[in-house]
Amino acid sequence: MLQLQHRRLVLLLAVAATAAAGGAASAKPTAYQALADYDFPPGILPKGVVAYTLDNSTGAFTATLDASASGAGKSVCEFSIQGSYSLRYQTKITGKIKPDHLSNLQGVSVKVLFLWINIVEVTRRGDNLEFSVGIASADFGIENFLECPTCGCGFDCNDLLMLKPGVATAKLRLRGAF
């Protein structure tokens, strides 16, 4: 009798372990992990993707950003990078993805002089990403996109936190001060 109970317990534990392993394997990856499956770094999307869809047969996708993460209560995510480029992401981004190529992009734009121009394609070529606005393109090293930017401040958020009055984590320390 004890042996039968022991076998049932072992069988129950084996079934539970198999179910847990199968459940973990079938969990939907994050949007950032899905980008990696197509050889793109996570930093081409800002922090705050709350949902996405991906049709693996066609490559059609949508990504939805958290509107509250956009900074200053806007319905878009906007920030500057490298001191001269400003990027804007709508709360809904759509397009098609295949390995090393994003096309038919909608919802992502770059500010050139005084105009906002839609980025329509992103192509990975080795260690570079080529961003195309249709008639022109620019290449950037992939190392610039290993980290996800934050809406409102891009990659320089820690510097902004230090400047905001009343932020609990901002502290001014003088050398030699107690």
Backbone as CSV, one residue per row, in Angstrom:
resi,resn,N_x,N_y,N_z,CA_x,CA_y,CA_z,C_x,C_y,C_z
1,MET,0.824,-1.188,0.000,0.000,0.000,0.000,0.876,1.263,0.000
2,LEU,1.884,1.259,0.835,2.792,2.391,0.900,3.532,2.567,-0.421
3,GLN,3.889,1.430,-1.025,4.578,1.470,-2.303,3.668,2.072,-3.377
4,LEU,2.400,1.768,-3.384,1.446,2.307,-4.353,1.288,3.818,-4.165
5,GLN,1.211,4.276,-2.928,1.111,5.709,-2.667,2.386,6.428,-3.116
6,HIS,3.526,5.778,-2.893,4.803,6.365,-3.316,4.835,6.512,-4.841
7,ARG,4.375,5.486,-5.568,4.339,5.546,-7.033,3.398,6.651,-7.508
8,ARG,2.256,6.773,-6.871,1.306,7.833,-7.247,1.914,9.216,-7.024
9,LEU,2.610,9.382,-5.905,3.245,10.654,-5.609,4.317,10.976,-6.648
10,VAL,5.144,9.998,-6.999,6.185,10.199,-8.008,5.543,10.547,-9.350
11,LEU,4.491,9.824,-9.719,3.794,10.083,-10.976,3.174,11.478,-10.975
12,LEU,2.570,11.872,-9.882,1.971,13.194,-9.762,3.038,14.291,-9.891
13,LEU,4.183,14.105,-9.227,5.268,15.071,-9.330,5.817,15.137,-10.753
14,ALA,5.926,14.011,-11.430,6.422,13.989,-12.811,5.464,14.731,-13.738
15,VAL,4.168,14.519,-13.568,3.171,15.213,-14.387,3.220,16.713,-14.106
16,ALA,3.323,17.090,-12.849,3.383,18.512,-12.498,4.639,19.161,-13.079
17,ALA,5.778,18.490,-13.006,7.020,19.042,-13.548,6.936,19.189,-15.059
18,THR,6.346,18.206,-15.740,6.186,18.280,-17.190,5.268,19.428,-17.571
19,ALA,4.179,19.585,-16.848,3.243,20.680,-17.132,3.902,22.032,-16.897
20,ALA,4.675,22.145,-15.835,5.346,23.413,-15.545,6.377,23.738,-16.615
21,ALA,7.134,22.743,-17.042,8.139,22.967,-18.090,7.468,23.323,-19.408
22,GLY,6.395,22.640,-19.731,5.667,22.935,-20.966,5.031,24.310,-20.926
23,GLY,4.529,24.729,-19.785,3.917,26.048,-19.647,4.945,27.150,-19.790
24,ALA,6.118,26.952,-19.229,7.163,27.960,-19.343,7.646,28.070,-20.778
25,ALA,7.738,26.933,-21.478,8.225,26.954,-22.845,7.221,27.607,-23.780
26,SER,5.940,27.528,-23.466,4.934,28.074,-24.371,4.538,29.512,-24.007
27,ALA,5.151,30.095,-22.984,4.841,31.473,-22.610,5.249,32.410,-23.742
28,LYS,4.418,33.414,-23.995,4.687,34.358,-25.077,5.891,35.222,-24.707
29,PRO,6.862,35.323,-25.621,8.013,36.177,-25.330,7.596,37.644,-25.329
30,THR,8.421,38.488,-24.736,8.147,39.925,-24.764,8.404,40.447,-26.178
31,ALA,7.968,41.652,-26.463,8.217,42.264,-27.770,9.720,42.382,-28.015
32,TYR,10.473,42.663,-26.978,11.914,42.815,-27.093,12.585,41.482,-27.415
33,GLN,12.086,40.393,-26.824,12.593,39.056,-27.135,12.208,38.657,-28.558
34,ALA,11.018,39.049,-28.990,10.588,38.755,-30.365,11.494,39.465,-31.364
35,LEU,11.911,40.696,-31.067,12.850,41.404,-31.944,14.150,40.610,-32.090
36,ALA,14.632,40.044,-30.998,15.877,39.270,-31.029,15.743,38.057,-31.942
37,ASP,14.559,37.473,-32.017,14.336,36.332,-32.903,14.537,36.714,-34.372
38,TYR,14.419,38.004,-34.677,14.601,38.498,-36.042,15.928,39.254,-36.187
39,ASP,16.819,39.080,-35.225,18.170,39.637,-35.247,18.219,41.148,-35.054
40,PHE,17.248,41.695,-34.307,17.245,43.123,-33.988,17.493,43.313,-32.496
41,PRO,18.210,44.381,-32.131,18.439,44.667,-30.711,17.177,45.256,-30.073
42,PRO,17.028,45.129,-28.765,15.810,45.603,-28.095,15.640,47.112,-28.140
43,GLY,16.728,47.853,-28.251,16.680,49.308,-28.154,16.076,50.031,-29.336
44,ILE,15.596,49.303,-30.350,14.893,50.016,-31.418,13.461,50.325,-30.997
45,LEU,13.051,49.758,-29.876,11.768,50.110,-29.256,12.053,50.734,-27.897
46,PRO,11.308,51.758,-27.518,11.502,52.325,-26.180,10.901,51.421,-25.110
47,LYS,11.270,51.678,-23.865,10.652,50.974,-22.737,9.168,51.296,-22.736
48,GLY,8.363,50.349,-22.298,6.945,50.620,-22.155,6.048,49.929,-23.149
49,VAL,6.543,48.908,-23.882,5.654,48.148,-24.754,4.782,47.278,-23.847
50,VAL,3.473,47.504,-23.903,2.558,46.772,-23.027,1.858,45.625,-23.735
51,ALA,1.870,45.644,-25.072,1.246,44.564,-25.829,1.805,44.553,-27.243
52,TYR,1.769,43.384,-27.848,2.147,43.296,-29.254,1.478,42.089,-29.870
53,THR,1.336,42.143,-31.200,0.866,40.993,-31.966,1.894,40.735,-33.050
54,LEU,2.022,39.485,-33.435,2.952,39.109,-34.489,2.378,37.917,-35.230
55,ASP,2.167,38.081,-36.519,1.723,36.978,-37.370,2.979,36.363,-37.972
56,ASN,3.379,35.204,-37.471,4.625,34.581,-37.919,4.604,34.214,-39.397
57,SER,3.435,33.978,-39.966,3.387,33.594,-41.378,3.597,34.781,-42.313
58,THR,3.139,35.978,-41.937,3.286,37.156,-42.805,4.317,38.156,-42.290
59,GLY,4.635,38.088,-41.004,5.546,39.058,-40.398,4.855,40.337,-39.952
60,ALA,3.554,40.445,-40.162,2.818,41.651,-39.750,2.821,41.739,-38.224
61,PHE,3.080,42.952,-37.725,3.111,43.135,-36.282,2.495,44.466,-35.880
62,THR,2.095,44.536,-34.635,1.724,45.791,-33.990,2.379,45.776,-32.616
63,ALA,2.792,46.932,-32.169,3.329,47.082,-30.816,2.617,48.272,-30.195
64,THR,2.170,48.116,-28.965,1.446,49.178,-28.268,2.258,49.645,-27.080
65,LEU,2.510,50.943,-27.052,3.251,51.547,-25.938,2.291,52.013,-24.860
66,ASP,2.744,51.974,-23.638,1.980,52.492,-22.510,1.913,54.011,-22.640
67,ALA,0.726,54.537,-22.864,0.557,55.987,-23.066,0.999,56.779,-21.836
68,SER,0.898,56.206,-20.648,1.298,56.941,-19.445,2.812,57.035,-19.324
69,ALA,3.545,56.202,-20.070,5.009,56.235,-20.012,5.597,57.220,-21.007
70,SER,4.745,57.916,-21.739,5.228,58.759,-22.830,5.917,60.027,-22.351
71,GLY,5.745,60.394,-21.142,6.373,61.611,-20.632,5.489,62.815,-20.868
72,ALA,5.303,63.607,-19.895,4.517,64.846,-19.953,3.070,64.600,-20.371
73,GLY,2.563,63.391,-20.167,1.161,63.100,-20.440,0.780,63.106,-21.903
74,LYS,1.741,62.969,-22.800,1.457,62.979,-24.226,0.995,61.603,-24.678
75,SER,0.358,61.553,-25.853,-0.063,60.275,-26.395,1.023,59.683,-27.286
76,VAL,2.182,60.314,-27.311,3.310,59.793,-28.070,4.526,59.735,-27.166
77,CYS,5.487,58.949,-27.588,6.753,58.827,-26.871,7.785,59.600,-27.676
78,GLU,8.415,60.576,-27.056,9.359,61.420,-27.769,10.607,61.635,-26.926
79,PHE,11.763,61.630,-27.589,13.024,61.881,-26.899,14.102,62.193,-27.926
80,SER,15.202,62.766,-27.441,16.345,63.094,-28.291,17.472,62.112,-28.026
81,ILE,18.235,61.828,-29.094,19.412,60.984,-28.952,20.579,61.632,-29.678
82,GLN,21.749,61.303,-29.239,23.003,61.770,-29.818,23.033,63.284,-30.011
83,GLY,22.297,64.016,-29.219,22.350,65.456,-29.244,21.736,66.133,-30.446
84,SER,21.411,65.368,-31.507,20.905,66.037,-32.698,19.654,65.402,-33.291
85,TYR,19.323,64.196,-32.910,18.148,63.526,-33.457,17.052,63.457,-32.410
86,SER,15.840,63.725,-32.836,14.675,63.517,-31.980,13.834,62.429,-32.618
87,LEU,13.378,61.494,-31.798,12.536,60.401,-32.271,11.162,60.523,-31.644
88,ARG,10.168,60.073,-32.390,8.798,60.082,-31.902,8.156,58.742,-32.249
89,TYR,7.583,58.099,-31.228,6.853,56.850,-31.401,5.395,57.109,-31.045
90,GLN,4.487,56.734,-31.920,3.069,56.786,-31.584,2.792,55.654,-30.592
91,THR,1.648,55.669,-29.955,1.344,54.593,-29.011,1.108,53.270,-29.728
92,LYS,0.791,53.311,-31.025,0.634,52.086,-31.808,1.609,52.136,-32.982
93,ILE,2.459,51.113,-33.063,3.458,50.991,-34.117,3.122,49.734,-34.909
94,THR,3.137,49.842,-36.243,2.827,48.683,-37.076,3.884,48.529,-38.165
95,GLY,3.915,47.353,-38.754,4.824,47.097,-39.857,4.921,45.618,-40.140
96,LYS,5.960,45.259,-40.894,6.250,43.858,-41.200,7.695,43.600,-40.819
97,ILE,7.929,42.401,-40.293,9.275,42.036,-39.857,9.671,40.706,-40.472
98,LYS,10.916,40.636,-40.878,11.558,39.389,-41.271,13.010,39.520,-40.810
99,PRO,13.773,38.451,-40.820,15.137,38.563,-40.304,15.906,39.725,-40.953
100,ASP,16.452,40.563,-40.111,17.280,41.708,-40.511,16.540,42.789,-41.292
101,HIS,15.213,42.802,-41.282,14.495,43.811,-42.075,13.114,44.124,-41.477
102,LEU,12.890,45.392,-41.179,11.573,45.907,-40.798,11.097,46.777,-41.960
103,SER,9.860,46.597,-42.390,9.346,47.396,-43.499,7.921,47.844,-43.213
104,ASN,7.424,48.728,-44.076,6.062,49.266,-43.941,5.802,49.839,-42.548
105,LEU,6.832,50.410,-41.947,6.694,50.953,-40.597,5.740,52.141,-40.580
106,GLN,4.916,52.166,-39.571,4.048,53.304,-39.303,4.080,53.553,-37.804
107,GLY,4.171,54.838,-37.435,4.161,55.186,-36.024,5.516,55.554,-35.459
108,VAL,6.568,55.621,-36.307,7.897,56.009,-35.851,8.396,57.116,-36.776
109,SER,8.839,58.224,-36.195,9.335,59.326,-37.021,10.559,59.965,-36.386
110,VAL,11.308,60.669,-37.226,12.521,61.357,-36.812,12.392,62.817,-37.218
111,LYS,12.916,63.705,-36.379,12.855,65.126,-36.683,14.109,65.521,-37.459
112,VAL,13.890,66.035,-38.659,14.973,66.521,-39.505,14.728,68.008,-39.718
113,LEU,15.644,68.813,-39.239,15.478,70.268,-39.211,14.215,70.592,-38.419
114,PHE,13.156,71.029,-39.091,11.919,71.370,-38.381,10.775,70.433,-38.719
115,LEU,11.044,69.392,-39.504,9.993,68.492,-39.977,10.108,67.115,-39.340
116,TRP,8.952,66.536,-39.064,8.905,65.153,-38.610,8.700,64.281,-39.845
117,ILE,9.633,63.325,-40.071,9.583,62.446,-41.236,9.470,61.010,-40.746
118,ASN,8.576,60.244,-41.367,8.358,58.855,-40.971,9.545,57.972,-41.341
119,ILE,9.961,57.145,-40.398,10.941,56.100,-40.686,10.134,54.940,-41.247
120,VAL,10.452,54.512,-42.473,9.636,53.498,-43.131,10.282,52.117,-43.151
121,GLU,11.623,52.073,-43.002,12.323,50.793,-43.011,13.520,50.840,-42.077
122,VAL,13.840,49.671,-41.524,15.075,49.500,-40.766,15.685,48.187,-41.247
123,THR,16.940,48.251,-41.662,17.627,47.063,-42.162,18.908,46.861,-41.371
124,ARG,19.125,45.635,-40.936,20.379,45.318,-40.253,21.373,44.809,-41.280
125,ARG,22.540,45.427,-41.289,23.645,45.018,-42.162,24.871,44.809,-41.269
126,GLY,25.071,43.570,-40.879,26.181,43.262,-39.970,25.980,43.937,-38.632
127,ASP,26.917,44.799,-38.255,26.841,45.498,-36.972,26.254,46.898,-37.100
128,ASN,25.566,47.169,-38.201,24.934,48.478,-38.416,23.448,48.319,-38.675
129,LEU,22.707,49.351,-38.275,21.283,49.440,-38.604,21.111,50.626,-39.534
130,GLU,20.430,50.400,-40.644,20.143,51.462,-41.601,18.683,51.870,-41.442
131,PHE,18.462,53.126,-41.118,17.121,53.677,-40.954,16.788,54.473,-42.205
132,SER,15.681,54.116,-42.859,15.301,54.771,-44.106,14.013,55.566,-43.924
133,VAL,14.016,56.783,-44.498,12.807,57.617,-44.518,12.243,57.678,-45.943
134,GLY,12.695,56.753,-46.775,12.224,56.696,-48.156,13.264,57.235,-49.111
135,ILE,13.490,58.537,-49.108,14.437,59.130,-50.047,15.848,59.228,-49.476
136,ALA,16.004,59.015,-48.205,17.308,59.105,-47.558,17.387,58.070,-46.444
137,SER,18.624,57.756,-46.051,18.808,56.812,-44.951,20.048,57.194,-44.162
138,ALA,20.140,56.645,-42.967,21.293,56.881,-42.098,21.651,55.582,-41.407
139,ASP,22.943,55.325,-41.253,23.441,54.124,-40.593,23.911,54.455,-39.186
140,PHE,23.629,53.534,-38.266,24.084,53.660,-36.885,24.592,52.304,-36.428
141,GLY,25.614,52.308,-35.595,26.135,51.067,-35.036,25.117,50.413,-34.123
142,ILE,25.070,49.102,-34.170,24.091,48.346,-33.376,24.312,48.548,-31.877
143,GLU,25.541,48.886,-31.482,25.833,49.094,-30.062,25.017,50.242,-29.470
144,ASN,24.494,51.114,-30.316,23.649,52.217,-29.849,22.244,51.769,-29.467
145,PHE,21.909,50.511,-29.753,20.541,50.033,-29.545,20.465,48.811,-28.645
146,LEU,21.487,48.578,-27.868,21.482,47.430,-26.964,20.635,47.697,-25.726
147,GLU,20.396,48.952,-25.429,19.582,49.372,-24.284,18.340,50.084,-24.815
148,CYS,17.205,49.890,-24.171,15.960,50.549,-24.578,15.906,51.967,-24.023
149,PRO,15.605,52.951,-24.870,15.454,54.321,-24.380,14.153,54.474,-23.592
150,THR,14.076,55.517,-22.807,12.898,55.818,-22.012,12.195,57.028,-22.613
151,CYS,10.881,56.945,-22.730,10.108,58.065,-23.269,10.358,59.313,-22.431
152,GLY,10.548,60.425,-23.107,10.774,61.687,-22.421,12.227,62.045,-22.250
153,CYS,13.091,61.041,-21.999,14.494,61.367,-21.742,15.481,60.504,-22.512
154,GLY,15.026,59.536,-23.267,15.923,58.716,-24.076,16.873,57.902,-23.237
155,PHE,18.177,58.133,-23.436,19.211,57.399,-22.700,19.815,58.219,-21.572
156,ASP,19.373,59.460,-21.425,19.949,60.363,-20.431,19.031,60.600,-19.244
157,CYS,18.298,59.604,-18.849,17.306,59.774,-17.776,17.941,60.031,-16.425
158,ASN,19.061,59.413,-16.136,19.698,59.618,-14.831,20.129,61.061,-14.662
159,ASP,20.621,61.675,-15.745,21.011,63.076,-15.667,19.814,63.961,-15.377
160,LEU,18.662,63.655,-15.988,17.461,64.454,-15.755,16.942,64.277,-14.337
161,LEU,17.046,63.069,-13.807,16.600,62.841,-12.433,17.417,63.673,-11.459
162,MET,18.692,63.812,-11.751,19.555,64.582,-10.866,19.166,66.063,-10.874
163,LEU,18.580,66.542,-11.979,18.246,67.954,-12.090,16.848,68.297,-11.586
164,LYS,15.977,67.300,-11.466,14.603,67.564,-11.050,14.543,67.849,-9.560
165,PRO,13.924,68.939,-9.162,13.799,69.213,-7.733,12.800,68.259,-7.090
166,GLY,13.089,67.852,-5.877,12.154,67.017,-5.137,12.244,65.541,-5.444
167,VAL,13.151,65.116,-6.297,13.296,63.693,-6.572,14.114,63.082,-5.441
168,ALA,13.563,62.065,-4.817,14.170,61.501,-3.621,15.552,60.912,-3.882
169,THR,15.791,60.403,-5.102,17.074,59.762,-5.358,18.164,60.755,-5.726
170,ALA,17.805,61.997,-5.991,18.805,62.983,-6.382,19.468,63.549,-5.126
171,LYS,20.780,63.395,-5.057,21.509,63.918,-3.897,22.736,64.622,-4.384
172,LEU,23.009,65.724,-3.798,24.212,66.486,-4.101,25.206,66.233,-2.991
173,ARG,26.378,65.734,-3.355,27.407,65.479,-2.358,28.638,66.254,-2.742
174,LEU,29.206,66.944,-1.801,30.427,67.680,-2.024,31.601,66.847,-1.522
175,ARG,32.690,66.963,-2.216,33.881,66.240,-1.801,34.315,66.714,-0.423
176,GLY,34.560,65.779,0.439,34.987,66.127,1.781,33.843,66.439,2.719
177,ALA,32.613,66.430,2.206,31.456,66.716,3.073,31.151,65.467,3.893
178,PHE,30.532,65.662,5.039,30.237,64.541,5.914,29.122,63.803,5.317
